[in-house]
């Protein structure tokens, strides 16, 4: 398993630097410190390896969470906003997911996976009365994935993502009054620096 992880980490570094089209298998093998045999034992192709990097995104965020309900949803976005600046695996996964041009097919799996992760927690929040009755948790989960995707792209263009945590707080200040009862919205901790 350590060889597979080394390959994924090496690939993430190369994909982060060069994108999918600029990343060569030989460069990935060199960065990971593995042979061609080891590479192809674990991954059939560069596309297969890119999918593994793209789908590893939640592993860089979810284990860092210890809250629940609506606070966990907010915290998920806060951890993500900090981790994308620091974790090459998350950053490469986001780049690959966003940069898909259709030449090797399209893979919505990372977006769908994030939406499912959020939806499960939103359902718990809804059950606990933390969401307004009219909120469709499936739609909200997909909206949050889309909003965060666009927000990080905008922040990357404007500041190299340095202001992404602050933009994430601003998003929640706008959203919370519309999706949560007032007492719940006011109880949500919006101190994004907790995760710095």
N, C-alpha and C positions, 0 to 999 in steps of 0.2 A: 504494500500500500504506500510506502514511503516513496517509491520510485514514481508511482502515479501522481502523488502530490507534488513531487519535484517537477514533473513534466508540466502539470497544470500551472504551478507557480512560475516556472520559466516561460511558459506560453503567455501567461498574463502579462509579464514584464515586456515581452516582445510585442504582443498585440497592443498594449498600452502605448508603446513608443511608436510603432509603425502602422497600426491598424491591421485589418485582415489582409488586404491586398499586399501590403509591404512586408508582412511577416512571412519568412520562409521556414520550412520545416527544419532545414539545417541550422538556421539561426536559433530556433527554439530548442533543438537538441543540444546545441552548444551551451546555451544559457542554462538549461536544466542539468547539464553534465551527464547526459545519457547517450547510449548508443542508438543506432537506427533500429536495431532489433528490439530494444526496450521500448522505444517510442511506438513502433508499430504493434508491439504486443498489447499495449494499453489503448492505443488510438489508431483507427483505420486510416484516418486522413486528417488534414489540417481543419477541414470542416467539422469533423467529429470532435476535435480538440477545442475548437472555437465554441461549439455547443456546450462542452463541459465547463468552460470558463464562464460563458453567459449564464448557465444554470446554477453556478456556485454563488451567485450574488447573495441570496438569503443567508448563507452560511457565515457571511461576514457581518451580518446585522443581528439576526434573531437571537443567537446565543448571548448577546450583550444586554438583552432586555429582561427586566424583572418586575415590570408593572403589569397591570391588567386593564381590561375594558378600554374605554376611550383614551385614557392616559397612555396605554400601551400603543395605541395607534399613533398618537402624537410622538411618543418616544421612538417608535420605529422610524419615523421620518427624521427625527433629530439625530439618531445614531447614524442613519444613512447619510445625512448631510455632512457629518464629520468624517465618517469612514471613507467616503468617496474621495476625500482630500488626502487620506493617509494610506488606504489599503489598495494596493495595485490590483488585486484580484477583483475587487468590486469595481474599480475604475475601468479596468479592461473589459469586464463583463458588460458594463453600461455602454462603453464605446462600441463594442461589437453589436450589442442589441440595437443601438440607435443607428449604426452605420450600415445596416443591411441594405444592399442595393438590388437584391433580387438575382444577382448573377449566380449565386449558389443556392437559390431558394430563399424563402422567408421563414423565419421561426419566431412565432409570437409566444413561445413557451415561457420565457422569462417574465414578460408582462403579465401573462395569465397566472403564473405562479405567485407573483407579488399580489395580484388582485385576490387570489384565493386565500393567501395568508392574511391579508387585511380583512377580507370578508368574514372569516372565522371569528376573528376578534371583534369585529363590528357586530356580529350576531350576539356575542356574549354581552357586549355593551348594550345592545337593544333589549335583550332579555332582562338586564339589570336596570332598565329605565334610564339609561344614560343618553339615549338618542330621542329626538322628537318622533312622534308616532308616524309621521308621513315619510320618514327617511327610508329609501330603498337601499339596503346595505350593499347589494350587488352593484348597483349603479354608483354608489358612493365609493366603493372600493376601486372600481375601474376609473372613476374620476380622479381619485388620489394618485393612482399610478400615472395617469396621463399628465396631471398637474405637476407632479414631481419630476417626471421626465422632461417636460418643457422647461420647468424652472431651473433644473440643473444645466440644461443646454444654454439657457439665457445667462445664467450666472457664470458658466464657463467662458462665454464670449465676452462678458463684461469685466470679470474679475479673476478669471482662472479658478472659479468656484470659491474664492475666499469669502465672499459674502453669502454663500448658500445657506449657512445656518440662520443668518438674520432673515433671509428671504423666506425660509421655512417657518419661522416664527410669524412673519407677516401674513403668510398664507393662513395659518391657524387663527390669527386674530380676525381675519375676514370670515373664515368658515364656521368657527365654533358657535357664534350666536345663531346661525341658521340651522345647525344640525343637532344642537344639544339644548336641553332646558337651561334656563339662566343659571340656576344653582350649580349645575354640573359644569357648564362652560366656565364659570368663575372659579371652580375648584381645580381646573386643569393647570398643572405646572408648566409654564411656557419658558422656563429658564433653560434654554438650549445649551448654555455653558456647562451644565451638569455633565455633558457627554464629551466635552472638549478633551 
